[in-house]
């Protein structure tokens, strides 16, 4: 079983930056794809970004492309989401996710992943 714990959320002004972290425990996730999803108040959870176990393939939602960067440090069993040029519409609870299925493209994980953290709140003020 994989446990995922997010951190780094908070309140930031529009145009600012935040770097979310997700620490995995229970087992190594070096062979897992990792991703980030978010859920805004009153809306369904949506895909943000994902990368394959090797980091060789990344995939982003159109709404964050060019502003967010997903990365991983397998030695630390940690995945990151660097968020720049934040907008009020980025306000949401951000969830880290992990998946042991092996796809060559990170695009396939946008439909959902197997393991989830409890989320960290990001609030962007205008």
C-alpha positions in Angstrom: 0.0 0.0 0.0 1.2 3.5 -0.8 0.6 6.5 1.4 0.9 10.0 -0.1 1.1 13.2 1.9 1.0 16.6 0.2 2.4 19.8 1.5 3.2 23.3 0.3 -0.3 24.7 -0.1 -1.3 28.1 1.1 -2.5 31.5 0.2 -0.8 33.4 -2.6 -1.6 36.5 -4.6 -2.4 36.2 -8.3 0.8 36.1 -10.3 2.7 34.4 -7.5 4.2 30.9 -7.2 3.9 27.9 -5.0 5.8 24.6 -5.0 3.8 21.6 -3.8 5.5 18.4 -2.6 4.1 14.9 -2.2 6.0 12.4 -0.1 5.3 8.8 -0.6 5.7 6.1 2.1 4.7 2.5 2.5 6.7 1.4 -0.5 8.9 2.9 -3.0 7.1 4.7 -5.9 10.2 4.8 -8.2 8.3 2.5 -10.6 5.0 4.3 -10.3 3.6 7.0 -12.4 2.8 10.1 -10.3 0.4 12.9 -10.9 -1.5 15.9 -9.5 -5.3 16.5 -9.6 -7.3 19.3 -8.1 -10.9 20.0 -7.0 -12.3 23.5 -6.8 -15.2 24.3 -4.6 -18.4 23.0 -6.2 -16.6 21.4 -9.0 -15.5 17.9 -9.9 -11.9 16.8 -9.5 -9.8 17.4 -12.6 -6.5 16.4 -13.9 -3.5 18.8 -13.6 -0.3 17.0 -14.5 1.3 13.5 -14.6 4.7 12.0 -15.4 5.8 8.4 -16.0 7.9 6.4 -13.6 11.1 7.4 -15.5 10.0 11.0 -15.8 10.5 10.6 -19.6 6.9 11.5 -20.4 4.9 14.4 -18.9 1.4 15.5 -19.6 -0.4 18.7 -18.5 -3.9 20.0 -18.6 -4.3 22.8 -21.1 -5.2 25.2 -18.3 -1.8 24.9 -16.6 0.5 24.2 -19.5 3.4 26.6 -19.5 2.8 27.6 -15.9 3.1 24.4 -13.9 5.9 21.9 -13.9 5.8 18.4 -12.5 9.0 16.6 -11.4 10.1 13.8 -9.2 13.0 12.8 -7.1 12.9 9.0 -6.8 15.7 9.0 -4.3 13.5 10.9 -2.0 10.3 9.1 -3.0 8.8 12.6 -3.7 7.0 14.3 -6.5 6.7 18.1 -6.9 4.4 20.6 -8.6 6.0 24.0 -9.3 3.2 26.4 -9.9 4.0 29.8 -11.4 1.8 32.7 -12.6 -1.0 31.5 -10.4 -4.5 32.7 -11.2 -7.6 32.9 -8.9 -9.1 30.0 -11.0 -6.2 27.8 -9.8 -7.8 27.9 -6.3 -8.5 24.3 -5.3 -7.5 21.4 -3.1 -4.6 19.7 -4.9 -4.3 16.0 -4.7 -1.2 13.9 -5.3 -1.7 10.5 -7.0 0.3 7.4 -7.8 -0.3 4.5 -10.2 1.7 1.3 -10.8 0.4 0.8 -14.3 3.1 1.2 -16.9 2.1 3.4 -19.8 4.6 4.8 -22.2 2.8 8.2 -22.2 1.7 10.1 -19.2 -1.4 11.2 -21.1 -3.1 7.9 -20.1 -3.0 8.8 -16.4 -5.2 11.8 -16.9 -8.3 9.7 -16.5 -7.4 8.7 -13.0 -4.8 7.0 -10.8 -4.9 4.3 -8.1 -3.6 5.9 -5.0 -4.5 9.3 -3.6 -3.3 11.7 -0.9 -5.7 13.7 1.2 -4.9 17.0 -0.5 -3.5 20.4 0.2 -5.4 23.7 -0.2 -4.2 26.3 -2.6 -5.9 29.7 -2.5 -5.0 32.4 -5.0 -6.3 35.8 -4.2 -7.0 38.4 -6.9 
